Amino acid sequence: MAAPEPRSRDAKTMTNETAAALIARSNRLGSDPKNTNYAGGNTSAKGTDVDPVTGEPVELLWVKGSGGDLGTLTESGLAVLRLDRMRALVDVYPGLDREDEMVAAFDYALHGKGGAAPSIDTAMHGLVDAAHVDHLHPDSGIAIATAADGEELTRKIFGDTVVWVPWRRPGFQLGLDIAAIKDANPQAIGCILGGHGITAWGDTSEESEANSLQIIAAAEAYIAEHGRPDPFGTVLSGYEALEPSERSAKAAALAATIRGLVSTDRPQVGHFSDAPEVLDFLAASEHPRLAALGTSCPDHFLRTKVKPLVLDLPADASIEDSIARLHELHDAYRADYEAYYSAYATPGSPAMRGADPAIVLIPGVGMFSYGANKQTARVAGEFYRNAINVMRGAEALSTYSPISDEEKFRIEYWALEEAKLQRMPKPKPLATRIALVTGAASGIGKAIATRLAAEGACVVIADLDLEKAQAAAAEIGSTDVAVGVQANVVDEAQVQASIDAALLAFGGLDIVVNNAGLSLSKSLLETTVADWDLQHNVMAKGSFLVSRAAARALIDQKMGGDIIYISSKNSVFAGPNNIAYSATKADQAHQVRLLAAELGEHGVKVNGINPDGVVRGSGIFAGGWGAKRAAVYGVPEEELGAYYAQRTLLKREVLPENVANAVFVLCSSDLSHTTGLHIPVDAGVAAAFLR
């Protein structure tokens, strides 16, 4: 037995050097999209470590676990198995018809706590007689793997150094097949897996990585040198890309309708891309044929579904004609998917998970992709871009020939895939919901945006100050969670632009919070016409403009929604020296009632919140309102919050987070039957009671 390998120390953990080298290699390979797509592929290394029970060396297999991403892989993402026990499973392998049972058997070969859950590809890594193995999904490699004459192309490109492996669903048998091919071809550095990807190996981590990159580069170079210049055919007249501003405008105009269609079975979050490869594909004559063939690599179609929905109208088709045709195509897509399910489902198959498309292609405009959250939607789009690259390579050399629909079904509705879905954590209360909050770069608006995001929503922070809006969004999370946009709510064009930004960022809109506001504390005689107009423009007119623009999207989407006004206790309470502020808040409060009555037939709820005395963290109070209100009540400004608290029934100071809590409750399923309501968040001000 070889001596155990040395271990390197850092401040937090002790890592086996073989595992450390594997992680570094994985990160390098996974960080370049030419090598593999997000969460695609897996890598492994074999080496020794000390068994803490016996104190003796033990041979181990470290392999990327199920669901991980190579580019961001860490030690916790590795499954760790005893190599002898893993390889001993060959002796109890019950055959191809029962190979799925072997995934559960991997648990009995785990070392120690085992790390991540072993993936279906664990057998490939453990059974191949090489110290290091890489299984990747590069576009160039899959192009060869999906070409009609992929086996012949493999020989032409690689000679006998890379071996063709006919399509087989990932699993224990595929691991046995590749192990046998490796033994029979000692000169080989790897293989092309028909319809799927590549696998490479080496005696050292460096050699395995070099062999992987060599296969990818050779395939890429061969396609570039020998491929046809127009693999997607000639340009289809009228389907060329629109100008960028036209693309964005049309995408925004269609987004709500499309999201409503693809959310027929369950709500989806969307992502829009007008990447050049998408636009070029849709402008070419062969795109209808190729799109209908669907994707091939399992990692692709598990995220993109079997095939996309493609609008069969030219780029300059009107919005009205496009929407009408999308409805027809969506009905046909669902019928086709249901027929696909019925054709291949067996009595033991999982129930159909939904018949809506995950990818919608609009010629001249771009691609909408959908998922249970923004990251899933974005990654689905990235995978379809990978699929376009694959089709380009295969068509350049040969004919694109993906695996059959029957094989796709066997993977899409694989019991192991279903089990993985069932293990996913329960979604948060506002998962799949998309919110726009005005005046959200600070104070109450920022607290609302933060709470909605914490409950699972995607959030658009709209604020007069773009830099502050983007900074607030970055504090909340990545652009998969929150984005910041500029919106002066008194400007009709900027308001519409902010709604369009939400539609393009996340695919739709569900929640709108009219929070933007300001206040001037003046008596009647001191209040100027300019003071009056400013406050009414920002809050009364601004709320109207935002609600009107949002309502159009909500109605087109046909998924209901919430519009919430942050009004004020002053909308019903007559206090001194704030006539303009209180009057405009009363205007907002009545907008709630009017819109609740008008939008109810569309399933849109409209409610309001009446806060009072939100001093800490408030942009309004920090802007001079606090000092003036303190002067009115004869208290120091720093004691204004405590003063407000003492005049309430509960003797509690109201904070921005308290208002945010009320917004969340109004958006939650618990108040699904409530509209036209104003909720006081004032710690109890009897004079402001609504009844």
Disulfide bonds with the S-S distance in Angstrom:
none
